[in-house]
Amino acid sequence: MISLKSEQELALMRQAGRIVAEVLARIEAELVPGMTTAELEAMAGQVIVDKHQAIPSFKGYRGYPGLICASVNEEIVHGIPGPRRLKEGDIVGVDVGAIYRGYHGDAAITLAVGEVDEESRRLMDATAEALRLAIEAAQAGNWTADISRAVQAHVEGQGFAVVREYTGHGIGRKMHEDPQVLNYYEPKMGSVQLRPGMTVALEPMVNAGDWRTRVLEDGWTVVTADGKRSAHFEHTIVVTKDGPEVLTRL
């Protein structure tokens, strides 16, 4: 069931979104080669828990052990923070969620660790642009399939592949709500018309090689099946009569 949010609910989601955006801005500003992914997680805890007394969305969700997801190079999503040390030339996808007074914010960015190669930069740029186009397509009266088409057309036009097993999603009181928002067009999956008050997390996940994936033995970390790199960008948005509003920006 799709939940249309009231103005009071949106005010809480804006606050949750600002907390998430603050975490991502801090990590982006402080990331340097030599840091561990556990250090990125510690920064997130300082902002979400210590500063804002909010709740990390991911910690304990279906048993997930981390406060954030930190996915390096060929890792697509759900990388568990730990002792892995980031080195010059890596890329790292950082996915953050926070709950403020019962409502979730969810966003992700992929960051370069120092200088990266040209293909990694192109991959990141293509994924960020795919997210921008997804947001642009989230107009009242459009359909979720319009978002899916926009993402797929741009990504494949750049010579990359859209991950298919993981998707965008509705968000609000729960981290994952209806509707599901695919990053590729599949007529058999159906489509939902977008209405004012709908809140969704749009999140293109893009692979440099093939779209296929596999899950590591930790039961969480999703990697590209061919070992090539992947990028991930995400924002939580609300559909309004005047166009989409991004809730996970400072």
Helices and strands as residue ranges (DSSP letters): H 7-30, H 37-45, I 46-51, E 55-56, G 61-63, E 69-72, E 75-77, E 91-100, E 103-112, H 118-137, H 144-157, E 161-162, E 168-170, E 177-181, G 187-189, E 199-202, E 205-207, E 213-215, E 222-224, E 230-232, E 235-240, E 243-246
